[in-house]
Amino acid sequence: MASRSHRLRQDDKRYVWHPFTQMQDWLRERHPIIERGEGSSLIDVDGRRYLDGVSSLWVTVHGHRKPAIDRAIRAQLAKIAHTTFLGLSHPLAIELAKALVRIAPDGLAKVFYSDNGATAVEIALKMAFQYWQQQGGRCLRKTRFIALDESYHGDTLGAVSVGGIDLFHRLYRPLLFPTWRIPSPYRSPWDRSRRPDSLERLESLLRRRHDQVAGLIIEPLVQAAAGMLPSPPGFLKSIRSLCSQYNVLLILDEVATGFGRTGTMFACEQEGVTPDLLCLAKGITGGYLPLAATLTTQEIFDGFCAPYGEKKTFFHGHTYTANPLACAAALANLHCFERERTLDRVRPKIAQLRRELESLRSLSHVGDIRQVGFMVGIELMRDAARGEPYPYEAKIGMRTILEARRRGLIIRPLGNVIVLMPPLSISSRDLSRMVRIVADSISAATE
């Protein structure tokens, strides 16, 4: 009789289509089927344990099976699992909105809920566009958005329109609205080209086109899905200054960077920046349930308040907006941050991670190591000294993460960049073990 794990693998390959996965490869390979989690570990149906090196795709904050979050969800289940948020409200959504405004940058005053990072971005784009349309007059011309090259803001069509990663987005260009782009500010160690300055390009564009620009969207401090590309100090603050000068709404996508990943609750805090719209998701529930929020200012909110007949309502919503179970998890998550001093406790681990990553620089195929807080990208190169990349078809990133899996670590690549983003709760011992496995896996895949 076939084992349970064998039957599950057969059924997975027969019925399931996985995201961001080349299914021809998947059908040939054997992959873990995760059944349980404990702390920083994942456990598959065969009982094998793995370190969760990417926080189950950047969402797990305090570890798996966090008792305080488990209790909050169970308590809410005894009341109600879901109620529509269209024309109704519920206590936890109100409490969570108040808590989010309290911890958000000064000036953000209102919370609009949705389901995931892409929807949080879609909402911000639509709010920005509609806000200017409802101002009338010359503001009717403000219909365009500015984004960075190599940006990623989600996979719905509006989010893809402001995305800039060709591998993910090029195919869909006929479906997208046009976006103006400025260069990413990151320069790799082997880049000797004379690239245009991002801020100079932005100022030139705004000087000529600001009356047509509704908003600028950016991931603060680090472009995550682009391969963890950091921006230089002061870049975000300068972006804020230019947007204010030219009357352009600033949208910050903190879906990946929010909730402690950079060492502060939100990345924009590190440069004292308040956006006009702030997009949150991923870590908002501690990694338990889908939930997102778009925060905005009182001024933008007031632009949608008008007599019923003017039809200035924001006609946007989702079936599971402000789901009570998700709101319960999110509130418990924020209570854990406060009660356990999560941000204070993660800072020495960020420093430890920085020290231990230095050992990887001696590996001949490590071209660059980029770290912002607990967000790490390790770029693998065929010839690091010359900046010669591996060809895409070499699948060096995939080969490395499969080696790591054999050694008990779950991580994901972005092309030839190995991404590390462990839970903030990971122990110092497991952090060291993660880096050792990564080093051994890179050597096994590249030497």
C-alpha positions in Angstrom: 0.0 0.0 0.0 1.4 3.4 -1.0 2.3 5.6 1.9 0.4 8.8 2.7 3.3 11.0 1.6 3.5 9.1 -1.7 -0.2 9.5 -2.4 -0.1 13.2 -1.6 2.9 13.7 -3.9 1.0 11.9 -6.7 -2.1 14.0 -6.2 -0.1 17.2 -6.0 1.5 16.5 -9.3 -1.8 15.5 -10.8 -4.0 18.4 -9.7 -2.0 21.4 -8.4 -0.4 24.3 -10.3 2.2 26.1 -8.1 3.0 29.8 -8.2 6.3 31.1 -9.6 7.2 27.5 -10.4 8.3 25.8 -13.7 5.9 22.9 -13.5 7.9 20.7 -15.9 10.7 20.7 -13.4 8.3 20.3 -10.5 6.8 17.1 -12.0 10.2 15.5 -12.2 11.3 16.4 -8.7 10.5 15.4 -5.1 9.5 18.4 -2.9 8.6 18.6 0.8 4.9 18.7 1.7 4.8 20.9 4.8 2.3 19.7 7.4 3.3 21.4 10.7 5.3 24.3 12.1 7.0 25.0 15.4 8.9 28.2 16.1 11.4 28.7 13.3 10.9 25.2 11.9 8.7 23.6 9.3 7.9 19.9 9.5 6.9 17.8 6.4 4.6 14.8 6.1 7.6 12.5 6.5 8.5 14.2 9.8 11.6 15.9 8.5 12.3 19.3 10.0 13.6 22.4 8.1 14.6 25.9 9.2 12.2 28.4 7.7 14.8 30.7 6.1 12.3 32.9 4.3 9.5 33.2 6.9 7.2 31.3 4.6 7.6 33.9 1.9 8.4 36.9 4.2 5.3 36.7 6.4 6.1 34.8 9.6 7.2 37.2 12.3 7.1 35.5 15.8 7.5 32.0 14.6 5.0 29.2 13.8 2.3 28.3 16.3 2.8 31.4 18.4 0.5 30.7 21.4 -0.7 34.3 21.7 -1.9 34.5 18.1 -3.3 30.9 18.3 -5.4 32.0 21.3 -6.6 35.1 19.6 -7.9 33.3 16.6 -9.6 30.6 18.6 -11.3 33.2 20.8 -12.6 35.0 17.7 -13.8 31.7 16.2 -16.1 31.4 19.2 -17.8 34.6 18.1 -17.9 34.9 14.3 -15.5 33.8 11.5 -16.6 36.4 8.9 -18.9 39.3 8.4 -19.0 41.7 5.5 -17.4 45.1 5.9 -19.6 46.7 3.3 -21.9 48.9 5.3 -21.1 47.2 8.5 -18.2 47.1 11.0 -16.9 44.9 13.8 -14.8 45.6 16.9 -11.5 44.0 15.9 -11.3 46.0 12.6 -11.9 49.2 14.6 -9.3 48.3 17.2 -6.8 47.3 14.6 -7.2 50.5 12.6 -6.6 52.5 15.7 -3.5 50.5 16.5 -2.1 50.8 13.0 -2.6 54.6 13.0 -0.9 54.7 16.4 2.3 53.0 15.2 2.3 54.4 11.6 4.3 57.5 10.7 2.7 60.8 11.9 0.1 62.1 9.5 -1.4 58.9 8.4 -5.0 58.8 9.7 -7.2 56.3 7.9 -7.1 52.6 7.2 -8.6 50.8 4.2 -8.5 47.0 4.5 -7.9 44.4 1.8 -6.5 40.9 1.3 -2.8 41.0 0.2 0.0 43.2 -0.9 -1.1 43.5 -4.5 -4.6 44.6 -3.5 -3.1 47.1 -1.0 -1.1 48.6 -4.0 -4.1 48.6 -6.3 -6.1 50.5 -3.8 -3.3 53.1 -3.3 -3.1 53.6 -7.1 -6.9 53.9 -7.5 -7.1 56.3 -4.5 -4.4 58.5 -5.8 -5.9 58.6 -9.3 -9.5 59.2 -8.1 -8.3 61.8 -5.5 -6.9 64.1 -8.3 -9.9 63.5 -10.6 -12.2 64.7 -7.8 -10.2 67.8 -7.4 -11.1 68.9 -10.9 -9.6 71.7 -12.9 -6.0 71.2 -13.9 -5.8 68.2 -11.6 -7.7 66.2 -14.1 -4.5 65.8 -16.1 -2.8 64.0 -13.2 -3.3 60.4 -14.4 0.3 59.0 -14.6 2.5 57.2 -12.1 6.3 57.0 -11.6 8.1 53.9 -10.5 11.6 52.6 -10.2 13.2 50.2 -12.7 13.4 46.7 -11.3 10.4 47.5 -9.0 7.9 44.8 -7.9 4.5 45.7 -6.3 2.4 42.5 -6.9 0.9 40.5 -9.7 -2.5 42.1 -10.3 -2.6 44.3 -13.5 -2.4 47.7 -11.8 0.5 46.5 -9.6 2.2 44.9 -12.6 1.8 48.3 -14.5 4.1 49.9 -11.9 6.3 46.9 -11.8 9.6 46.8 -13.7 11.1 43.3 -13.6 11.1 42.1 -17.2 11.1 38.4 -16.3 7.8 38.8 -14.4 6.2 41.6 -16.3 7.3 42.0 -19.9 4.7 39.5 -21.4 1.8 41.5 -20.0 2.7 44.9 -21.3 -0.2 45.0 -23.9 -2.6 44.8 -20.9 -0.9 47.5 -18.8 -1.3 51.3 -18.3 1.8 53.3 -19.2 4.2 54.3 -16.3 7.2 56.7 -16.2 10.3 55.1 -14.8 13.5 56.3 -13.1 16.6 54.2 -12.6 17.1 52.1 -9.5 19.6 53.9 -7.2 21.5 50.6 -6.5 24.9 50.1 -8.2 26.5 46.7 -8.0 30.2 46.3 -7.1 31.1 45.3 -10.7 29.0 48.0 -12.4 31.4 50.4 -14.1 28.9 52.1 -16.4 28.0 55.8 -16.3 24.4 55.4 -15.3 22.1 58.4 -14.9 21.5 59.5 -11.3 18.0 58.5 -10.1 17.2 61.7 -8.3 18.4 63.9 -11.1 16.3 61.9 -13.5 13.3 62.2 -11.2 13.7 65.9 -10.7 14.0 66.4 -14.5 10.8 64.4 -15.1 8.8 66.1 -12.4 9.9 69.6 -13.6 8.5 68.8 -17.0 5.6 66.5 -16.2 4.5 67.1 -12.6 1.1 68.4 -13.7 0.4 64.9 -15.2 1.7 62.8 -12.3 -0.8 61.4 -9.8 1.8 59.6 -7.7 5.2 58.0 -7.3 5.4 54.5 -5.8 8.5 53.0 -4.2 9.7 50.3 -1.8 11.5 52.2 0.9 15.2 51.3 1.6 15.3 48.1 -0.4 13.8 46.7 -3.6 13.0 43.3 -2.3 11.9 41.1 -5.3 14.5 42.7 -7.5 17.1 40.8 -5.5 17.3 42.9 -2.2 18.7 46.0 -3.9 19.3 48.7 -1.2 19.0 52.4 -1.8 21.7 54.8 -0.5 21.1 56.8 2.7 19.0 59.8 2.2 17.4 58.6 -1.1 14.0 58.1 0.4 14.0 61.5 2.1 15.0 63.2 -1.1 12.1 61.4 -2.9 9.7 62.7 -0.3 11.0 66.2 -0.7 10.6 66.2 -4.5 7.1 64.7 -4.3 6.1 67.5 -1.9 7.8 70.2 -4.0 5.9 69.1 -7.2 2.6 68.2 -5.6 2.8 64.5 -6.3 1.4 61.8 -3.9 4.0 59.5 -2.5 3.0 55.8 -2.2 5.3 53.6 0.0 5.0 49.9 -0.6 6.0 48.4 2.8 4.4 45.0 2.1 7.9 43.3 2.4 9.7 45.9 4.5 7.1 46.5 7.1 6.7 44.9 10.6 10.3 44.9 11.7 12.1 43.4 8.6 14.5 46.3 8.4 15.0 46.7 12.1 12.2 49.3 12.6 8.5 48.8 12.5 8.4 50.5 9.1 11.4 51.2 6.9 10.4 54.8 6.2 10.9 55.6 9.9 14.7 55.3 9.3 14.6 58.5 7.2 11.7 60.3 9.0 9.4 60.0 6.0 5.6 60.0 6.0 4.0 59.0 2.8 0.6 60.0 1.5 -0.3 56.4 1.1 1.2 53.4 2.9 0.7 49.8 1.7 1.0 47.0 4.3 0.5 43.2 4.2 2.7 40.1 4.7 3.8 40.4 8.3 0.6 42.3 9.4 -0.9 39.1 10.9 2.4 37.5 12.0 2.1 35.1 9.0 -1.2 33.6 10.0 -4.0 34.8 7.6 -4.4 37.0 4.5 -4.9 40.7 5.4 -3.7 44.0 4.0 -4.1 47.6 4.7 -3.7 50.9 2.8 -3.2 53.8 5.2 -3.7 57.4 4.0 -3.9 61.0 5.3 -7.0 62.9 6.4 -6.6 65.2 3.4 -6.9 62.3 0.9 -9.8 60.8 2.9 -11.6 64.2 2.9 -11.3 64.3 -0.9 -13.8 61.4 -1.0 -16.3 62.8 1.5 -19.1 64.6 -0.4 -22.9 64.6 -0.9 -24.2 61.2 -2.1 -25.2 62.5 -5.4 -21.7 63.6 -6.4 -20.6 59.9 -6.5 -17.2 60.6 -4.9 -17.4 57.3 -3.1 -14.4 55.0 -3.3 -16.1 52.2 -5.2 -13.7 49.4 -4.3 -13.9 46.4 -1.9 -13.2 42.8 -1.4 -15.4 40.0 -0.1 -13.1 39.2 2.8 -12.2 42.8 3.6 -11.3 43.2 7.3 -12.0 39.5 8.0 -12.4 39.2 11.8 -10.1 36.2 12.2 -7.3 38.0 10.3 -7.9 41.1 12.4 -7.7 39.1 15.6 -4.3 37.6 14.4 -3.1 41.1 13.4 -3.9 42.6 16.8 -2.3 39.7 18.6 0.8 40.2 16.4 1.1 43.9 17.4 0.6 43.0 21.0 3.5 40.5 20.7 5.7 43.3 19.2 5.0 45.5 22.2 4.9 42.9 25.0 8.1 41.1 23.9 10.0 44.1 22.7 10.5 42.3 19.4 12.3 45.2 17.7 14.8 45.6 20.5 15.5 41.9 20.5 16.0 41.6 16.8 18.7 44.3 16.5 21.6 42.3 18.0 20.5 39.4 15.7 20.7 41.8 12.7 24.3 42.6 13.8 25.1 38.9 14.2 23.7 38.1 10.8 25.9 40.9 9.3 29.0 39.4 10.9 28.3 35.9 9.9 27.5 36.7 6.3 31.0 38.1 5.9 32.3 34.5 5.8 30.4 34.0 2.6 32.5 36.6 0.8 35.4 34.2 0.6 33.3 31.9 -1.7 34.5 32.3 -5.2 31.0 32.6 -6.8 29.5 35.1 -4.3 29.5 38.4 -6.2 27.6 40.5 -3.7 25.9 40.3 -0.3 23.2 42.8 0.3 21.6 43.2 3.8 19.0 45.6 5.2 18.0 44.4 8.6 16.8 40.8 8.3 16.4 41.1 4.5 19.4 39.5 2.7 20.2 38.9 -1.0 23.3 36.9 -1.9 24.1 37.2 -5.6 25.9 34.3 -7.2 28.1 35.0 -10.3 29.9 32.7 -12.7 32.9 35.0 -12.4 32.5 37.4 -9.5 35.7 39.3 -10.2 34.5 40.3 -13.7 30.9 40.6 -12.8 29.9 37.8 -15.2 26.5 36.3 -14.3 25.4 32.8 -14.6 23.0 32.3 -17.5 19.4 32.0 -16.5 19.1 28.4 -17.8 21.9 27.3 -15.5 19.4 27.5 -12.7 22.1 28.1 -10.2 19.7 29.7 -7.7 17.4 26.7 -7.8 20.3 24.3 -7.5 21.5 26.1 -4.4 18.2 26.1 -2.6 17.7 22.4 -3.4 21.1 21.8 -1.8 20.0 23.8 1.2 16.8 21.8 1.4 18.8 18.6 1.6 20.6 20.1 4.6 17.5 21.1 6.4 16.8 24.7 5.3 14.0 26.1 3.2 14.9 29.2 1.2 13.9 30.7 -2.2 16.0 32.3 -5.0 15.3 35.3 -7.1 17.0 34.2 -10.2 20.7 33.8 -9.1 20.1 35.7 -5.9 19.7 33.6 -2.8 17.2 35.3 -0.4 17.3 35.0 3.3 14.5 36.5 5.5 14.1 34.4 8.7 11.4 35.1 11.3 12.3 37.9 13.7 12.1 35.3 16.5 14.8 33.0 15.2 17.4 32.0 17.8 21.0 33.1 17.5 21.9 29.4 17.2 19.5 28.8 14.3 20.7 32.0 12.7 24.3 30.7 12.7 23.1 27.3 11.4 21.2 29.0 8.5 24.3 30.8 7.3 26.5 27.7 7.6 23.9 25.7 5.5 23.8 28.5 2.9 27.6 28.5 2.6 27.8 24.7 2.2 24.9 24.8 -0.3 26.5 27.5 -2.5 29.8 25.6 -2.5 28.0 22.4 -3.5 26.0 24.0 -6.3 28.8 26.1 -7.8 32.1 24.4 -7.3 
